[in-house]
Amino acid sequence: MLKTHRRVSMALAAVGVSALVLAGCASATTETATTETAAGGNTEEETTSNADLPSWCGPNEASLGLLDGFGGNSWRLITTAAGADEVAKCPSITSYEYADGQGDTQKAISDIQGMVAKGIDALVVFPDAGPAMLPALRSAYEAGVVTVPYRVFPDGEAGVDYDLWVGADFFADGVSWGNWIKANFPDGAKILFLSGPAGNSQGVTEREGFESVLTDAKYEMIGEQPFEVTNWDPALSQTVLTAAIAKYPQIDVIVSDFGPSLVGALPEFQKAGRSIPAMTASDGNVLACFWEDNKDANPDFKLMTVPTGNDNVRLAVQHAVARATGGVIPTETAWSGPVFEDSTDPAKPVTCRTDLPGGLYLSAEMSGEDQAELLK
């Protein structure tokens, strides 16, 4: 396996450039892998043993593209680096490219079409726009490109429209949130749920999860249904939450699948003379530190988080690389994680790293220190 520090350096480089060339192959018992950096063309060599390679890394050389529908926040930067880090574990991937759809569905579609035209062998796609991306995915798959969408479900069928959709167990996240709300609000609650783009499968599935637990009518959903649309964008999240605070005199629980995006808006409760309410969300260092700084002045501000899921991309990469290089296809088809933090449970304390930037996700495989280097 490529050394950890080397994998991370390639992951960091991948965020700042559109292509990163990885040279080497896994056909010999012991081999030399030469890496060409995208920035300056410098090379360095290291010896890699086949015994150290992951089983999903096969012997056949291939190229891989990682495509985002939107890459403009710290979560996407870290997720992109995690994907590049996973790719770098397999020297059979001889070239790697990244494309950011920048929140523009047509650009995201064009990015897929462009990589297919270049002859990229495998694509890992975050299809933010959902079903609107399905024709492009299907076209890539029909062209013989290994096509693995992940996280947001684009509709369609594996083996017909793409090789496999690698989702996260968002239903389980919703169940975890629902169980926590039920335990902490046994007499009922008014719940405001914020998710990403309209109709995104993540938010829909999460709501199904917590509603499977909160079956009693005393748990009332307020706001836009099935969720307030934020596009997972901090600026829009602040606008949405500020409007909800003005509209609803009682909000007992906020549910957010991108909790850090709400930190800029949560002080609006205090400006209105109200305690910040309880919150179930995905984790983020900025959210944990905000809770630490504000919990004493806000008696209702309990917090529970699930992993924000940066490593969902790793499983998607493994599936794409295995299919493209002739490796062993992983048995897992969905990424999942347990409850990460719970301010009501001493065994799972809210963890704030004041020595690191706020835009980190301490539930991720990549260390907080490496994430901090990335965000520089």
SEDOKE-602459 format. One record per residue (C-alpha): x, y, z; residue number from 1. Coordinates in nm, 4 decimals. Layout:
N
- X Y Z num
- X Y Z NUM
...
***
This chain:
376
- X Y Z num
- 0.0000 0.0000 0.0000 1
- 0.1275 0.3521 -0.0694 2
- 0.2480 0.5155 0.2474 3
- -0.0128 0.7131 0.4379 4
- 0.1698 1.0456 0.4137 5
- 0.2125 0.9960 0.0407 6
- -0.1553 0.9141 -0.0091 7
- -0.2567 1.2237 0.1837 8
- -0.0209 1.4489 -0.0145 9
- -0.1753 1.3251 -0.3383 10
- -0.5221 1.3792 -0.1956 11
- -0.4353 1.7363 -0.1043 12
- -0.2926 1.8013 -0.4510 13
- -0.6081 1.6618 -0.6108 14
- -0.8234 1.9336 -0.4604 15
- -0.6207 2.2139 -0.6130 16
- -0.5875 2.0761 -0.9657 17
- -0.8131 1.9092 -1.2187 18
- -0.5890 1.6094 -1.2798 19
- -0.3400 1.4080 -1.0794 20
- -0.1291 1.1480 -1.2553 21
- -0.0551 0.8323 -1.0628 22
- 0.1884 0.5956 -1.2321 23
- 0.2477 0.2334 -1.1525 24
- 0.0835 -0.1057 -1.1821 25
- 0.0143 -0.4069 -0.9643 26
- 0.1254 -0.6820 -1.1983 27
- 0.4524 -0.7764 -1.0296 28
- 0.5186 -0.9251 -0.6904 29
- 0.7232 -0.6178 -0.6010 30
- 0.7086 -0.3002 -0.8051 31
- 0.8230 0.0586 -0.8163 32
- 0.5434 0.3170 -0.8362 33
- 0.6493 0.6558 -0.9759 34
- 0.4207 0.9491 -0.8953 35
- 0.4205 1.2618 -1.1099 36
- 0.2845 1.5640 -0.9275 37
- 0.0405 1.7762 -1.1229 38
- 0.1969 2.1043 -1.0134 39
- 0.5614 2.0641 -1.1095 40
- 0.6257 1.7311 -1.2740 41
- 0.8589 1.6145 -0.9992 42
- 0.8734 1.2431 -0.9373 43
- 0.9507 1.0186 -0.6455 44
- 0.9674 0.6464 -0.6231 45
- 0.8601 0.3991 -0.3619 46
- 0.8439 0.0257 -0.3543 47
- 0.5011 -0.1333 -0.3234 48
- 0.4347 -0.4988 -0.2510 49
- 0.1298 -0.6703 -0.3944 50
- 0.0687 -0.8136 -0.0489 51
- 0.0099 -0.4581 0.0746 52
- -0.2453 -0.3667 -0.1905 53
- -0.6158 -0.3722 -0.1025 54
- -0.8083 -0.6599 -0.2567 55
- -1.0246 -0.4198 -0.4569 56
- -0.7149 -0.2991 -0.6437 57
- -0.6741 -0.5318 -0.9410 58
- -0.3840 -0.5733 -1.1863 59
- -0.5346 -0.3937 -1.4875 60
- -0.4382 -0.0307 -1.5447 61
- -0.7264 0.2170 -1.5593 62
- -0.8140 0.5849 -1.5318 63
- -1.0728 0.7272 -1.2940 64
- -1.2704 1.0485 -1.2692 65
- -1.4370 1.1858 -0.9554 66
- -1.7217 1.4270 -1.0241 67
- -1.9105 1.6553 -0.7862 68
- -2.2359 1.8297 -0.8580 69
- -2.1198 2.0986 -0.6164 70
- -1.7746 2.1214 -0.4591 71
- -1.7821 2.4597 -0.2916 72
- -1.7636 2.3933 0.0826 73
- -1.5236 2.2357 0.3291 74
- -1.7229 1.9113 0.3452 75
- -1.6837 1.8628 -0.0302 76
- -1.3145 1.9544 -0.0219 77
- -1.2464 1.6968 0.2476 78
- -1.4652 1.4381 0.0759 79
- -1.2823 1.4979 -0.2523 80
- -0.9498 1.4527 -0.0744 81
- -1.0796 1.1329 0.0864 82
- -1.1707 1.0027 -0.2588 83
- -0.8283 1.0902 -0.3981 84
- -0.6657 0.9300 -0.0940 85
- -0.8575 0.6085 -0.1591 86
- -0.7674 0.6117 -0.5297 87
- -0.4002 0.6503 -0.4393 88
- -0.4057 0.3195 -0.2546 89
- -0.4249 0.1463 -0.5942 90
- -0.1275 0.2070 -0.8273 91
- -0.3224 0.0438 -1.1108 92
- -0.5091 0.3746 -1.1441 93
- -0.2682 0.5515 -1.3780 94
- -0.4569 0.8816 -1.4066 95
- -0.7128 1.0609 -1.1930 96
- -0.9273 1.3635 -1.2739 97
- -1.1717 1.5718 -1.0736 98
- -1.4558 1.7973 -1.1904 99
- -1.6792 2.0352 -0.9935 100
- -2.0272 2.0979 -1.1300 101
- -2.0428 2.4194 -0.9243 102
- -2.4107 2.3697 -0.8470 103
- -2.5000 2.3891 -1.2181 104
- -2.6822 2.0751 -1.3330 105
- -2.5941 2.1288 -1.6983 106
- -2.2254 2.1685 -1.6143 107
- -2.2360 1.8511 -1.4053 108
- -2.3873 1.6670 -1.7021 109
- -2.1262 1.8138 -1.9365 110
- -1.8492 1.7076 -1.6974 111
- -1.9646 1.3452 -1.7240 112
- -1.9894 1.3676 -2.1015 113
- -1.6453 1.5254 -2.1224 114
- -1.4775 1.2523 -1.9217 115
- -1.6473 0.9838 -2.1289 116
- -1.5223 1.1562 -2.4449 117
- -1.1683 1.1587 -2.3024 118
- -1.1804 0.7854 -2.2559 119
- -1.1818 0.7762 -1.8760 120
- -1.2393 0.4153 -1.7698 121
- -1.4351 0.4688 -1.4464 122
- -1.6478 0.7479 -1.2995 123
- -1.7479 0.8099 -0.9371 124
- -2.0272 1.0687 -0.9376 125
- -2.1994 1.2706 -0.6644 126
- -2.5261 1.3354 -0.8546 127
- -2.6518 1.6333 -0.6547 128
- -2.9307 1.7039 -0.9010 129
- -3.0742 1.3548 -0.8534 130
- -3.2850 1.2134 -1.1409 131
- -3.1797 1.4968 -1.3718 132
- -2.8385 1.3276 -1.3842 133
- -2.9713 0.9847 -1.4805 134
- -2.9517 1.0210 -1.8616 135
- -2.5848 1.1230 -1.8413 136
- -2.5059 0.8361 -1.6064 137
- -2.6860 0.5910 -1.8333 138
- -2.5020 0.7221 -2.1380 139
- -2.1655 0.6715 -1.9655 140
- -2.2599 0.3213 -1.8569 141
- -2.3806 0.2279 -2.2049 142
- -2.0500 0.3568 -2.3445 143
- -1.8710 0.0933 -2.1369 144
- -1.7466 0.3260 -1.8639 145
- -1.7639 0.1916 -1.5075 146
- -2.0201 0.4277 -1.3546 147
- -2.0739 0.4507 -0.9789 148
- -2.2994 0.7281 -0.8464 149
- -2.2967 0.7699 -0.4704 150
- -2.4733 0.9352 -0.1771 151
- -2.7640 1.1014 -0.3668 152
- -2.9855 0.8468 -0.5426 153
- -3.0325 0.9375 -0.9110 154
- -3.3191 0.6923 -0.9675 155
- -3.2641 0.4227 -1.2267 156
- -3.1426 0.0672 -1.1783 157
- -2.8048 -0.0925 -1.1194 158
- -2.6940 -0.2955 -1.4188 159
- -2.9195 -0.0955 -1.6484 160
- -2.8357 0.2715 -1.5892 161
- -2.5062 0.2420 -1.3982 162
- -2.2980 -0.0264 -1.2303 163
- -2.4022 0.0424 -0.8711 164
- -2.5330 0.3236 -0.6549 165
- -2.3306 0.3402 -0.3318 166
- -2.5547 0.5137 -0.0837 167
- -2.5247 0.5856 0.2836 168
- -2.7685 0.4439 0.5339 169
- -2.9621 0.7671 0.5693 170
- -3.2627 0.5769 0.6996 171
- -3.0493 0.4598 0.9935 172
- -2.9397 0.8200 1.0571 173
- -3.3041 0.9237 1.0650 174
- -3.3872 0.6424 1.3061 175
- -3.1015 0.7538 1.5333 176
- -3.2344 1.1098 1.5309 177
- -3.5885 0.9887 1.5945 178
- -3.4848 0.7710 1.8884 179
- -3.2938 1.0607 2.0420 180
- -3.5862 1.3008 1.9986 181
- -3.8265 1.0477 2.1476 182
- -3.6009 0.9910 2.4482 183
- -3.5426 1.3607 2.5141 184
- -3.8934 1.4836 2.4267 185
- -4.1280 1.2103 2.5512 186
- -4.4206 1.4534 2.5650 187
- -4.3861 1.5619 2.2020 188
- -4.2060 1.8314 2.0044 189
- -4.2306 2.0735 1.7161 190
- -3.9580 1.9728 1.4714 191
- -3.7978 2.1779 1.1931 192
- -3.6071 1.9699 0.9365 193
- -3.3498 2.1224 0.7006 194
- -3.1863 1.9314 0.4150 195
- -3.0225 1.9987 0.0773 196
- -3.1672 2.0480 -0.2719 197
- -3.5389 1.9962 -0.3282 198
- -3.6273 1.6293 -0.3605 199
- -3.2809 1.4993 -0.2747 200
- -3.2906 1.1330 -0.1730 201
- -3.0826 1.1892 0.1388 202
- -3.3361 1.4200 0.3013 203
- -3.6336 1.2121 0.1897 204
- -3.4839 0.8925 0.3303 205
- -3.3750 1.0549 0.6569 206
- -3.7271 1.1813 0.7134 207
- -3.8664 0.8338 0.6516 208
- -3.6222 0.7106 0.9144 209
- -3.7169 0.9459 1.1962 210
- -4.0866 0.9330 1.1150 211
- -4.0709 0.5534 1.1529 212
- -3.9902 0.6236 1.5185 213
- -4.1914 0.9406 1.5807 214
- -4.5293 0.7922 1.4916 215
- -4.7307 0.9783 1.7545 216
- -4.9138 1.2954 1.6470 217
- -4.7545 1.4825 1.9376 218
- -4.4427 1.5061 1.7185 219
- -4.5294 1.7842 1.4740 220
- -4.3271 1.8726 1.1648 221
- -4.3192 2.2457 1.0937 222
- -4.1786 2.4390 0.7989 223
- -4.1690 2.3387 0.4340 224
- -4.2438 1.9720 0.3699 225
- -4.0787 1.7262 0.3547 226
- -3.7934 1.9600 0.4539 227
- -3.6711 2.3152 0.4253 228
- -3.4514 2.3419 0.1152 229
- -3.1024 2.4790 0.1843 230
- -2.8888 2.3215 -0.0913 231
- -2.6488 2.2495 0.1992 232
- -2.5271 2.6054 0.1494 233
- -2.4458 2.8070 0.4651 234
- -2.5754 3.1358 0.3250 235
- -2.9093 2.9886 0.2171 236
- -2.9288 2.7894 0.5410 237
- -2.8990 3.1129 0.7374 238
- -3.1738 3.2749 0.5314 239
- -3.4062 2.9765 0.5778 240
- -3.3484 2.9401 0.9511 241
- -3.3784 3.3126 1.0166 242
- -3.7174 3.3128 0.8436 243
- -3.8296 3.0083 1.0435 244
- -3.7338 3.1736 1.3730 245
- -3.9482 3.4739 1.2821 246
- -4.2397 3.2546 1.1721 247
- -4.2549 2.9911 1.4458 248
- -4.2655 3.0982 1.8121 249
- -4.1964 2.7393 1.9168 250
- -3.9218 2.5234 1.7671 251
- -3.8268 2.2403 2.0011 252
- -3.5864 2.0489 1.7775 253
- -3.3907 2.1321 1.4662 254
- -3.2936 1.8360 1.2473 255
- -3.0198 1.9107 0.9948 256
- -2.8211 1.6769 0.7719 257
- -2.5510 1.9433 0.7364 258
- -2.5359 2.0824 1.0881 259
- -2.2297 2.3077 1.0439 260
- -2.4174 2.5166 0.7872 261
- -2.6516 2.6440 1.0601 262
- -2.3900 2.7856 1.2966 263
- -2.4096 3.1340 1.1454 264
- -2.7866 3.1458 1.1971 265
- -2.8291 2.9892 1.5414 266
- -2.7486 3.3169 1.7272 267
- -3.0725 3.4545 1.5789 268
- -3.2545 3.2638 1.8529 269
- -3.0676 3.4591 2.1180 270
- -3.1336 3.7873 1.9385 271
- -3.5031 3.6988 1.9572 272
- -3.4729 3.6334 2.3313 273
- -3.5059 3.2561 2.2882 274
- -3.2807 2.9676 2.3807 275
- -3.1233 2.7802 2.0923 276
- -3.3295 2.4597 2.0745 277
- -3.2141 2.0995 2.0786 278
- -3.0491 1.9837 1.7591 279
- -2.9828 1.6546 1.5836 280
- -2.7446 1.6849 1.2923 281
- -2.4356 1.5681 1.1108 282
- -2.1100 1.6474 1.2855 283
- -1.8619 1.9271 1.2261 284
- -1.5911 2.0858 1.4385 285
- -1.7455 2.4302 1.3989 286
- -2.0778 2.2991 1.5322 287
- -1.9146 2.1206 1.8263 288
- -1.7205 2.4337 1.9226 289
- -2.0294 2.6518 1.8829 290
- -2.2153 2.4183 2.1195 291
- -1.9281 2.4318 2.3689 292
- -1.9269 2.8127 2.3614 293
- -2.3056 2.8545 2.3861 294
- -2.4447 2.5630 2.5866 295
- -2.4351 2.7401 2.9216 296
- -2.6326 3.0416 2.7997 297
- -2.8849 2.8244 2.6146 298
- -3.0421 2.5694 2.8498 299
- -3.2401 2.3983 2.5718 300
- -2.9381 2.3497 2.3462 301
- -2.8798 1.9738 2.3561 302
- -2.6866 1.8275 2.0636 303
- -2.6606 1.4854 1.8993 304
- -2.4695 1.4171 1.5788 305
- -2.4118 1.1338 1.3336 306
- -2.1013 1.1179 1.1110 307
- -2.1310 1.3620 0.8264 308
- -2.0172 1.0938 0.5842 309
- -1.7013 1.2151 0.4104 310
- -1.5936 0.8515 0.3811 311
- -1.8974 0.7480 0.1784 312
- -1.6819 0.8313 -0.1236 313
- -1.4194 0.5740 -0.0228 314
- -1.6599 0.2845 -0.0661 315
- -1.7751 0.4240 -0.4013 316
- -1.4128 0.4511 -0.5166 317
- -1.3446 0.0935 -0.4079 318
- -1.6355 -0.0348 -0.6170 319
- -1.5319 0.1658 -0.9230 320
- -1.1636 0.0704 -0.8978 321
- -1.2440 -0.2980 -0.8448 322
- -1.4577 -0.3090 -1.1578 323
- -1.2099 -0.1107 -1.3685 324
- -0.8929 -0.2944 -1.2616 325
- -1.0222 -0.6481 -1.2101 326
- -1.0059 -0.6348 -0.8316 327
- -1.2313 -0.7979 -0.5747 328
- -1.5653 -0.6141 -0.5610 329
- -1.6518 -0.5111 -0.2027 330
- -1.9458 -0.6855 -0.0409 331
- -2.0727 -0.3661 0.1250 332
- -2.2963 -0.1561 -0.0952 333
- -2.3891 0.1222 0.1488 334
- -2.1808 0.3282 0.3902 335
- -2.2982 0.3700 0.7482 336
- -2.1776 0.5130 1.0773 337
- -2.2945 0.5080 1.4405 338
- -2.4000 0.8029 1.6561 339
- -2.0905 1.0218 1.6864 340
- -2.1697 1.2791 1.9591 341
- -2.4444 1.3146 2.2200 342
- -2.4387 1.5893 2.4808 343
- -2.6739 1.3794 2.6969 344
- -2.4432 1.0736 2.6923 345
- -2.1053 1.0957 2.8730 346
- -1.9793 0.8066 2.6620 347
- -2.0157 1.0150 2.3433 348
- -1.9150 1.3690 2.4363 349
- -1.9373 1.6577 2.1943 350
- -1.5783 1.7036 2.0749 351
- -1.4502 2.0531 1.9974 352
- -1.0909 2.0899 1.8721 353
- -1.0113 2.4560 1.9285 354
- -0.6602 2.3974 1.7943 355
- -0.8026 2.3138 1.4507 356
- -1.0187 2.5069 1.2011 357
- -1.3947 2.4891 1.2321 358
- -1.4516 2.3420 0.8869 359
- -1.3374 1.9923 0.9826 360
- -1.5260 1.6687 1.0380 361
- -1.3682 1.4680 1.3175 362
- -1.5801 1.1626 1.2358 363
- -1.3860 1.1214 0.9093 364
- -1.1051 0.8714 0.8517 365
- -0.8709 1.1539 0.7539 366
- -0.7172 1.3036 1.0674 367
- -0.8116 1.6504 1.1810 368
- -0.4528 1.7608 1.1275 369
- -0.4528 1.6433 0.7643 370
- -0.7894 1.8070 0.7069 371
- -0.6453 2.1322 0.8437 372
- -0.3554 2.1097 0.5984 373
- -0.6039 2.0593 0.3170 374
- -0.8069 2.3682 0.4082 375
- -0.4970 2.5888 0.4011 376
***
